[in-house]
């Protein structure tokens, strides 16, 4: 997709948003970028703004509403809902790191973003996504203990142990992207200041780097494969044991309740890991690169929108808590 707002305007904008600093030789470094967004078609800017505004409002309402409900209703003060509230918080952070800037760009002619803002946006989103990987593992383990070892559940999944698992998830989730952020500072940007994307996605920064980003790309690939594969396999193994235990249950009611809870978890896992694998693990190709924006919109905006409803709509305890709040 080419950045085209008229040849003269494009040149003026390009000159306006580049800040020059001293560097080796006669090279100049870009310290500010232009985000081209989802599309350059003027007629689509307002409709897209309205659509994503509704999506963002619904996302915040769903995730923050779920957090409030879990905090307010004492019946939901259990490890499972503590984990669900933490996932909702990660989703809210993930969406908020990308959507507000994108909404501003739909209505503004100034799509400029500084290097510091760009890296900050990437860090917040990457931290939220990494944390979500580990939260989904903890949630799978919680369901494994609850269904496969029900008598041991109160002992194993105590509130203290649950908080410890959450703390580890957030610590790893926020530490891992720091490595990639620190390596970004070894890159220089002098080819172009135009990022053909709607947010500062790290692979897009590599494309406009004057410094060879092979080390950065290799580490992204290695850590993405390692983290996504290990966490995904752990989740699959946990739910395999859960599924076998559910099938052995004699009670139709108990089997239905357990399957309903786990199917929601598995749907969320499939959506999340499916798009991440496509973005960061699969080999690059021209066709795949043209689809990156679709994948990115899905895991940055659509998944945070869907998650609170996936986990809540068929959950009788959450619906019961909502009714109690409304009736008080």
HELIX and SHEET records of a PDB file:
HELIX    1   1 UNK A    7  UNK A   17  1                                  11    
HELIX    2   2 UNK A   42  UNK A   72  1                                  31    
HELIX    3   3 UNK A   74  UNK A   76  5                                   3    
HELIX    4   4 UNK A   79  UNK A  107  1                                  29    
HELIX    5   5 UNK A  115  UNK A  148  1                                  34    
HELIX    6   6 UNK A  153  UNK A  156  1                                   4    
HELIX    7   7 UNK A  159  UNK A  184  1                                  26    
HELIX    8   8 UNK A  202  UNK A  207  1                                   6    
HELIX    9   9 UNK A  214  UNK A  248  1                                  35    
HELIX   10  10 UNK A  252  UNK A  280  1                                  29    
HELIX   11  11 UNK A  286  UNK A  290  1                                   5    
HELIX   12  12 UNK A  292  UNK A  297  1                                   6    
HELIX   13  13 UNK A  298  UNK A  302  3                                   5    
HELIX   14  14 UNK A  303  UNK A  312  1                                  10    
HELIX   15  15 UNK A  316  UNK A  327  1                                  12    
SHEET    1   A 3 UNK A 112  UNK A 114  0                                        
SHEET    2   A 3 UNK A  32  UNK A  35 -1                                        
SHEET    3   A 3 UNK A 194  UNK A 195  1                                        
END                                                                             
